[in-house]
């Protein structure tokens, strides 16, 4: 059961010599003495705080690792689905898309003459892909940023068609948006260790 800071202070007052009060402090002498001698509160007292009253958070954090260009490109080509981020009518749009990667470009099928094809023509857009585990928190994310254009060359269109890409909504008039990969960034997140599981394993280690 947690003990209040005041109770801890009065208990310590019997074994800790009183120190001069902290400048501007309104707490009693035993609590002030404890604050001087214990940067972190003794076991059983309220959680310690840093300046400004913010609680010290000792919860383990996941490990985040920046991915290099090679790994980013490998992961970018892994999934079939991603998100295209662009601007339409001066407003941001995040649209799920099917896509493929070929010759340093992200190729996205779309309806010829549709809103997306019109909006991204000549614009700088972003394509984001990720994989996350909802249970462990592990996963990765990759974002490619670059200029976009609509394919018009018959050979380019034929090559894109060989990827077998299809739009979310079937259409008889396919077009392809090509995003030239310019800026490429990615991160991998490792799961937070399970304290209970770690403690159990440590507890089973042979004693020296």
Backbone bond lengths (Angstrom), bond angles and torsions (degrees), N, CA, C in turn:
res aa  C-N    CA-C-N  psi(-1)  N-CA   C-N-CA  omega(-1)  CA-C   N-CA-C  phi
1 X - - - 1.467 - - 1.522 108.69 -
2 X 1.302 117.58 133.56 1.455 121.96 -178.69 1.515 110.52 -69.04
3 X 1.342 115.71 140.85 1.463 122.08 178.65 1.511 107.45 -109.32
4 X 1.326 116.93 140.00 1.461 119.59 -177.16 1.506 110.80 -68.16
5 X 1.346 115.76 157.87 1.460 120.84 179.25 1.515 111.16 -60.66
6 X 1.325 117.78 -35.85 1.459 121.22 179.98 1.509 111.34 -64.54
7 X 1.322 117.70 -42.92 1.463 121.59 178.86 1.512 110.40 -64.01
8 X 1.358 116.56 -42.98 1.458 119.63 177.14 1.517 110.74 -59.69
9 X 1.328 114.95 -42.46 1.459 119.26 -179.12 1.513 112.22 -62.54
10 X 1.369 118.01 -43.52 1.460 120.33 -179.36 1.516 111.37 -67.22
11 X 1.340 117.14 -34.10 1.460 120.48 177.19 1.518 110.44 -67.65
12 X 1.325 116.48 -42.91 1.451 120.61 -179.88 1.522 111.81 -69.37
13 X 1.330 116.08 -24.04 1.447 120.01 -179.01 1.505 112.80 -60.58
14 X 1.333 116.57 -25.25 1.458 119.61 -178.78 1.520 111.86 -80.51
15 X 1.360 118.01 -17.00 1.462 119.53 -177.44 1.518 112.87 -122.31
16 X 1.344 118.28 -11.73 1.462 122.14 -179.70 1.508 109.10 -109.36
17 X 1.313 119.01 126.68 1.463 119.82 178.95 1.514 110.80 -63.89
18 X 1.300 117.08 141.65 1.466 121.50 -178.60 1.511 109.91 -67.18
19 X 1.327 116.07 134.84 1.459 122.54 176.21 1.518 108.05 -107.47
20 X 1.318 117.26 160.99 1.478 119.05 177.39 1.510 110.00 -57.93
21 X 1.329 117.27 143.67 1.472 120.26 -179.39 1.522 110.58 -57.28
22 X 1.335 115.34 147.52 1.455 120.27 174.15 1.519 109.63 -63.42
23 X 1.304 117.03 145.62 1.455 121.59 -178.48 1.517 110.65 -57.63
24 X 1.332 116.29 123.91 1.453 120.93 177.88 1.503 113.56 75.80
25 X 1.357 118.58 7.09 1.448 120.66 -175.61 1.515 110.78 -84.94
26 X 1.335 115.64 145.60 1.459 121.26 177.80 1.517 111.12 -109.86
27 X 1.376 118.06 3.53 1.451 120.02 -179.39 1.512 109.40 -81.52
28 X 1.361 116.97 160.40 1.452 120.22 -178.09 1.515 110.42 -73.67
29 X 1.339 117.35 167.67 1.459 123.04 -173.06 1.513 113.54 -60.82
30 X 1.354 119.68 -45.01 1.470 117.93 -179.67 1.522 113.30 -60.19
31 X 1.351 117.13 -40.57 1.460 120.02 178.98 1.511 110.29 -66.43
32 X 1.330 117.65 -40.31 1.457 121.06 177.93 1.514 110.82 -63.30
33 X 1.334 117.27 -39.79 1.453 120.54 178.54 1.512 110.93 -63.90
34 X 1.321 116.23 -43.12 1.464 120.12 178.93 1.514 110.78 -62.49
35 X 1.337 117.42 -39.48 1.458 121.17 179.73 1.516 111.13 -63.36
36 X 1.380 116.11 -34.37 1.456 119.07 178.56 1.528 111.96 -70.25
37 X 1.306 116.87 -39.80 1.459 121.66 -171.43 1.515 113.85 -89.38
38 X 1.330 117.58 -21.20 1.457 121.34 -176.45 1.531 109.71 -123.42
39 X 1.338 119.11 97.11 1.471 120.61 175.78 1.517 111.56 -56.51
40 X 1.329 117.56 -35.74 1.460 122.34 173.48 1.508 107.11 -111.74
41 X 1.316 116.56 141.79 1.461 120.13 -176.38 1.516 110.60 -61.53
42 X 1.373 118.42 145.86 1.463 120.87 177.48 1.515 110.46 -59.52
43 X 1.321 115.33 156.18 1.450 121.55 -179.27 1.525 109.31 -56.33
44 X 1.326 115.45 132.26 1.458 120.25 178.80 1.505 113.15 99.94
45 X 1.360 117.67 -13.48 1.461 120.04 178.36 1.523 109.21 -88.31
46 X 1.335 115.66 172.81 1.457 120.23 178.79 1.519 110.01 -59.26
47 X 1.360 116.76 157.46 1.455 121.34 179.82 1.516 110.45 -58.70
48 X 1.357 118.07 136.62 1.463 120.99 -179.74 1.517 111.00 -70.02
49 X 1.307 115.02 161.75 1.459 120.76 179.34 1.507 109.51 -129.87
50 X 1.344 114.79 157.87 1.454 120.96 172.09 1.518 108.45 -96.14
51 X 1.329 114.98 179.78 1.451 118.99 178.58 1.516 111.52 -53.97
52 X 1.337 116.73 138.35 1.450 121.03 -178.42 1.505 112.75 88.19
53 X 1.336 116.67 -0.27 1.454 119.31 175.22 1.506 114.54 84.27
54 X 1.367 119.20 7.57 1.462 120.70 -179.09 1.524 109.59 -73.74
55 X 1.324 117.10 134.58 1.448 121.24 179.70 1.521 110.12 -69.49
56 X 1.335 115.76 141.52 1.456 120.83 175.39 1.522 108.10 -77.89
57 X 1.319 116.46 121.40 1.460 121.45 -177.66 1.523 108.68 -103.08
58 X 1.328 116.60 108.74 1.451 120.56 179.60 1.525 111.72 -101.08
59 X 1.341 116.66 18.54 1.457 120.98 178.07 1.533 109.88 -67.80
60 X 1.332 118.63 131.18 1.468 120.01 178.91 1.521 111.35 -58.53
61 X 1.327 116.51 140.56 1.459 121.93 -179.72 1.523 109.73 -107.18
62 X 1.346 117.75 149.80 1.461 119.62 176.45 1.517 110.54 -67.19
63 X 1.312 116.35 154.92 1.456 122.43 178.59 1.525 109.37 -91.47
64 X 1.334 116.41 127.48 1.460 122.06 -179.63 1.524 108.56 -112.59
65 X 1.334 116.61 123.96 1.455 122.25 -177.76 1.523 109.21 -119.72
66 X 1.322 116.86 128.33 1.465 121.60 175.56 1.529 109.31 -73.13
67 X 1.313 116.59 134.55 1.460 121.69 -178.44 1.527 111.02 -91.52
68 X 1.322 116.42 145.86 1.461 119.24 177.45 1.536 110.16 -79.97
69 X 1.324 115.08 175.08 1.464 120.22 -174.41 1.530 111.86 -61.80
70 X 1.323 116.64 -40.83 1.467 120.10 -177.98 1.522 111.06 -63.34
71 X 1.321 116.58 -45.51 1.461 120.33 -179.66 1.528 111.00 -67.72
72 X 1.328 116.79 -37.60 1.471 119.96 177.48 1.532 110.74 -60.39
73 X 1.322 116.63 -44.90 1.466 120.33 -179.36 1.525 111.31 -66.78
74 X 1.324 116.14 -37.17 1.467 118.89 178.62 1.528 110.93 -64.65
75 X 1.328 116.77 -45.60 1.459 120.51 -178.78 1.528 111.59 -70.30
76 X 1.322 116.52 -34.27 1.463 120.22 179.80 1.517 111.07 -60.58
77 X 1.325 116.65 -33.63 1.460 120.53 -177.78 1.525 112.81 -86.69
78 X 1.343 117.17 -1.13 1.466 120.28 -175.41 1.524 113.92 -77.24
79 X 1.347 119.35 -54.66 1.469 119.25 -175.08 1.522 112.55 -80.97
80 X 1.312 114.94 163.32 1.467 120.63 176.95 1.520 111.35 -95.81
81 X 1.335 116.05 -20.67 1.457 121.11 -176.90 1.524 110.40 -117.24
82 X 1.329 115.38 148.08 1.451 121.11 176.79 1.514 110.02 -155.27
83 X 1.328 116.21 -164.98 1.466 121.57 -179.77 1.520 109.02 -128.60
84 X 1.303 115.61 128.41 1.459 121.55 175.22 1.522 108.10 -98.86
85 X 1.322 115.99 127.05 1.470 121.65 -179.16 1.523 108.06 -111.84
86 X 1.325 115.84 120.47 1.458 120.50 -178.96 1.526 109.36 -149.47
87 X 1.305 115.99 -179.11 1.469 121.59 -179.34 1.517 109.39 -116.69
88 X 1.324 115.81 134.07 1.466 121.14 177.49 1.526 108.40 -137.12
89 X 1.312 116.52 122.96 1.460 120.00 -178.15 1.507 112.61 61.48
90 X 1.336 116.92 37.06 1.467 123.98 179.68 1.524 112.91 67.19
91 X 1.334 117.74 14.70 1.461 121.69 179.14 1.529 109.78 -122.51
92 X 1.341 117.37 143.46 1.472 119.48 178.88 1.525 111.60 -71.09
93 X 1.317 115.62 144.52 1.466 122.35 178.81 1.529 108.33 -131.88
94 X 1.316 117.01 133.11 1.454 122.83 173.10 1.525 106.61 -118.71
95 X 1.319 116.23 112.57 1.464 120.34 -173.16 1.524 111.03 -121.29
96 X 1.338 117.70 125.73 1.472 119.61 174.22 1.521 109.77 -64.37
97 X 1.325 115.96 137.43 1.460 119.94 -178.21 1.528 110.27 -142.10
98 X 1.309 115.64 153.26 1.448 121.85 163.89 1.528 107.11 -87.03
99 X 1.313 116.65 148.12 1.464 117.69 -177.48 1.523 110.08 -158.10
100 X 1.318 114.68 167.09 1.451 123.08 173.80 1.516 108.58 -141.37
101 X 1.321 116.76 164.49 1.463 121.40 -179.25 1.526 108.53 -119.83
102 X 1.337 115.59 130.61 1.468 120.89 -179.46 1.518 109.75 -152.75
103 X 1.334 116.00 128.29 1.465 122.18 175.94 1.527 112.95 51.68
104 X 1.332 116.38 46.06 1.469 119.88 176.53 1.506 114.75 73.81
105 X 1.330 117.13 14.97 1.462 121.01 178.67 1.524 110.15 -126.98
106 X 1.321 114.69 146.33 1.461 121.03 170.33 1.521 107.04 -93.80
107 X 1.321 117.43 120.78 1.464 122.24 -177.26 1.520 109.74 -105.08
108 X 1.329 115.86 125.73 1.465 122.39 -175.38 1.524 109.18 -123.51
109 X 1.328 118.05 121.15 1.466 119.59 177.51 1.531 110.15 -75.32
110 X 1.293 115.64 144.30 1.459 119.74 178.59 1.525 108.96 -152.83
111 X 1.315 114.87 169.89 1.462 120.34 177.98 1.521 109.00 -75.63
112 X 1.325 116.80 127.61 1.467 120.73 -179.18 1.519 110.48 -58.87
113 X 1.330 115.75 126.09 1.460 120.66 179.16 1.511 113.65 79.40
114 X 1.332 117.82 6.32 1.456 120.85 -179.26 1.520 112.73 -76.64
115 X 1.350 115.76 177.86 1.462 121.02 -175.72 1.515 111.90 -60.50
116 X 1.337 117.38 -43.75 1.455 120.17 -177.45 1.520 111.04 -64.24
117 X 1.338 116.93 -44.28 1.462 120.46 -179.91 1.521 110.79 -60.80
118 X 1.324 116.71 -38.76 1.469 120.19 179.96 1.525 111.30 -71.64
119 X 1.328 116.97 -38.79 1.463 120.94 -173.39 1.529 112.63 -72.49
120 X 1.330 117.45 -36.53 1.462 119.29 -172.78 1.524 112.77 -89.99
121 X 1.287 118.48 -10.42 1.469 121.35 -176.20 1.530 110.41 -57.34
122 X 1.340 116.50 114.04 1.461 121.18 178.52 1.517 114.73 77.52
123 X 1.325 118.78 3.55 1.462 121.89 -177.78 1.529 110.81 -97.92
124 X 1.324 116.00 159.94 1.452 122.05 172.56 1.523 107.86 -90.53
125 X 1.322 117.16 123.91 1.463 121.94 -174.88 1.531 108.91 -128.03
126 X 1.322 115.96 177.49 1.465 121.59 178.00 1.520 109.27 -132.29
127 X 1.330 114.94 144.56 1.462 121.72 173.88 1.528 106.81 -120.87
128 X 1.322 116.09 124.55 1.465 120.35 -178.43 1.515 110.14 -119.56
129 X 1.344 115.52 135.85 1.465 121.88 174.83 1.521 107.66 -132.01
130 X 1.315 116.25 153.16 1.460 119.23 178.93 1.512 110.34 -160.51
131 X 1.314 114.24 165.24 1.456 123.33 171.48 1.527 106.59 -141.76
132 X 1.324 117.70 122.60 1.454 121.99 -178.57 1.525 110.37 -132.40
133 X 1.321 115.86 142.49 1.461 122.16 175.42 1.523 107.59 -97.94
134 X 1.323 116.55 115.71 1.459 120.61 -175.93 1.526 112.34 -66.20
135 X 1.315 117.55 -22.41 1.465 121.18 -177.24 1.526 111.40 -86.10
136 X 1.345 116.66 -51.66 1.462 119.85 -175.48 1.529 113.37 -90.72
137 X 1.339 117.12 -19.86 1.458 119.94 -176.45 1.519 113.03 82.64
138 X 1.331 117.47 1.12 1.459 120.64 179.66 1.523 109.94 -79.00
139 X 1.328 115.52 153.38 1.460 118.46 177.49 1.509 111.99 162.53
140 X 1.324 115.83 -166.83 1.454 121.01 179.96 1.524 109.26 -151.94
141 X 1.315 115.34 161.95 1.457 121.75 176.14 1.518 108.85 -145.80
142 X 1.325 116.05 141.32 1.466 122.64 178.31 1.527 108.08 -133.57
143 X 1.325 116.21 135.57 1.461 121.92 178.24 1.526 109.59 -126.87
144 X 1.318 115.65 128.11 1.465 121.75 176.25 1.525 108.34 -111.86
145 X 1.319 116.58 131.69 1.467 122.16 -179.08 1.528 108.43 -123.06
146 X 1.324 116.06 135.91 1.455 119.12 178.15 1.517 112.07 179.68
147 X 1.327 116.43 174.17 1.466 120.95 179.48 1.525 110.92 -72.23
148 X 1.319 115.69 146.82 1.463 121.38 -178.55 1.523 110.30 -117.57
149 X 1.322 114.64 150.31 1.462 120.20 173.40 1.522 108.44 -151.36
150 X 1.296 116.04 162.43 1.462 122.04 178.84 1.518 108.10 -96.09
151 X 1.339 116.36 129.59 1.465 120.06 -178.93 1.531 110.67 -65.21
152 X 1.318 115.03 134.02 1.463 120.47 177.93 1.531 111.97 -125.72
153 X 1.329 116.88 -22.35 1.462 120.04 179.87 1.536 109.76 -70.76
154 X 1.333 117.90 127.97 1.475 120.68 -177.76 1.524 113.48 -56.19
155 X 1.343 117.36 -38.09 1.465 120.30 179.73 1.530 111.11 -66.58
156 X 1.328 116.77 -41.14 1.466 120.55 178.64 1.530 110.66 -64.80
157 X 1.327 115.96 -40.90 1.463 120.19 179.91 1.532 110.38 -65.44
158 X 1.332 116.09 -40.41 1.462 119.92 179.42 1.527 110.82 -65.44
159 X 1.343 116.72 -39.53 1.464 120.51 179.12 1.527 110.77 -66.69
160 X 1.334 116.53 -38.96 1.465 120.19 178.11 1.525 110.58 -66.38
161 X 1.318 116.76 -36.63 1.464 120.73 -179.16 1.524 111.39 -64.97
162 X 1.347 117.02 -28.55 1.460 120.86 179.85 1.526 112.24 -66.87
163 X 1.332 117.52 -18.58 1.461 120.81 178.22 1.525 111.64 -72.70
164 X 1.340 116.57 -13.62 1.460 120.18 177.95 1.510 114.31 71.83
165 X 1.321 116.99 25.08 1.466 120.45 -178.35 1.526 111.00 -77.31
166 X 1.329 115.68 144.59 1.457 121.39 178.32 1.526 109.09 -133.56
167 X 1.309 115.85 149.71 1.460 120.31 178.34 1.529 109.95 -75.67
168 X 1.345 115.26 165.01 1.465 119.70 176.81 1.525 110.09 -60.52
169 X 1.326 115.07 -47.36 1.464 120.50 179.21 1.528 107.89 -102.02
170 X 1.314 118.49 121.42 1.473 120.78 -177.42 1.528 111.97 -55.16
171 X 1.318 115.10 142.17 1.458 121.07 178.16 1.522 109.13 -145.49
172 X 1.292 115.55 153.14 1.461 119.90 178.43 1.523 111.53 -93.92
173 X 1.337 117.22 -7.70 1.469 121.82 -177.98 1.522 109.22 -121.61
174 X 1.338 114.92 86.60 1.455 119.79 -178.11 1.522 111.82 -81.04
175 X 1.330 113.16 144.97 1.451 121.61 170.66 1.533 106.02 -137.17
176 X 1.313 116.72 163.86 1.466 119.79 -178.10 1.522 110.37 -130.40
177 X 1.330 114.63 128.43 1.460 120.97 173.79 1.521 107.23 -93.82
178 X 1.319 116.68 129.88 1.463 121.89 178.18 1.526 108.58 -111.13
179 X 1.323 115.53 125.03 1.465 121.58 177.03 1.519 107.69 -108.43
180 X 1.332 116.52 113.98 1.455 120.89 177.87 1.525 108.89 -72.26
181 X 1.329 116.94 123.37 1.470 120.20 -178.34 1.523 109.08 -72.02
182 X 1.336 115.71 112.93 1.460 121.96 178.56 1.518 110.08 -107.47
183 X 1.322 115.77 -75.83 1.470 121.77 176.12 1.521 108.17 -90.65
184 X 1.323 115.35 130.98 1.462 120.64 -178.46 1.518 108.44 -132.85
185 X 1.329 116.13 119.33 1.464 120.98 -179.76 1.516 109.53 -133.89
186 X 1.323 115.04 145.60 1.455 119.10 178.49 1.508 111.62 -153.35
187 X 1.321 116.16 156.04 1.460 122.58 -179.41 1.527 109.52 -140.90
188 X 1.324 114.94 144.48 1.459 120.84 173.98 1.525 108.15 -116.49
189 X 1.331 115.84 134.70 1.462 121.77 -178.42 1.520 108.41 -113.53
190 X 1.334 116.12 125.85 1.464 120.49 176.37 1.519 108.68 -92.41
191 X 1.315 118.63 152.40 1.464 120.66 -177.66 1.521 112.36 -69.69
192 X 1.327 115.88 156.10 1.462 121.73 175.00 1.514 108.50 -75.44
193 X 1.341 118.94 131.24 1.467 120.04 178.23 1.518 111.53 -58.79
194 X 1.315 115.94 140.59 1.457 122.08 177.70 1.517 108.09 -79.52
195 X 1.347 116.69 113.04 1.460 120.28 -176.65 1.523 112.02 -60.12
196 X 1.313 116.38 -42.68 1.457 119.85 -177.35 1.524 110.36 -64.21
197 X 1.351 116.08 -43.71 1.451 119.62 -179.80 1.511 111.19 -66.79
198 X 1.363 116.15 -40.44 1.456 120.16 179.11 1.511 111.10 -63.19
199 X 1.340 117.10 -43.14 1.456 121.56 179.92 1.524 110.32 -62.76
200 X 1.340 116.25 -39.73 1.457 119.99 -179.27 1.518 110.66 -64.50
201 X 1.340 116.87 -40.51 1.467 120.19 179.70 1.512 110.49 -67.08
202 X 1.347 116.42 -44.23 1.453 120.45 178.92 1.513 111.21 -61.07
203 X 1.334 114.83 -38.69 1.468 119.13 -178.73 1.496 112.76 -65.40
204 X 1.340 117.71 -21.98 1.467 120.32 -179.31 1.524 112.71 -92.10
205 X 1.354 117.56 -4.50 1.452 119.67 -179.71 1.524 110.28 -66.31
206 X 1.339 117.76 140.73 1.472 119.69 178.59 1.503 111.65 -64.13
207 X 1.306 116.27 142.98 1.450 121.54 -179.83 1.532 109.11 -83.10
208 X 1.329 117.01 138.99 1.468 120.55 179.64 1.521 110.62 -80.90
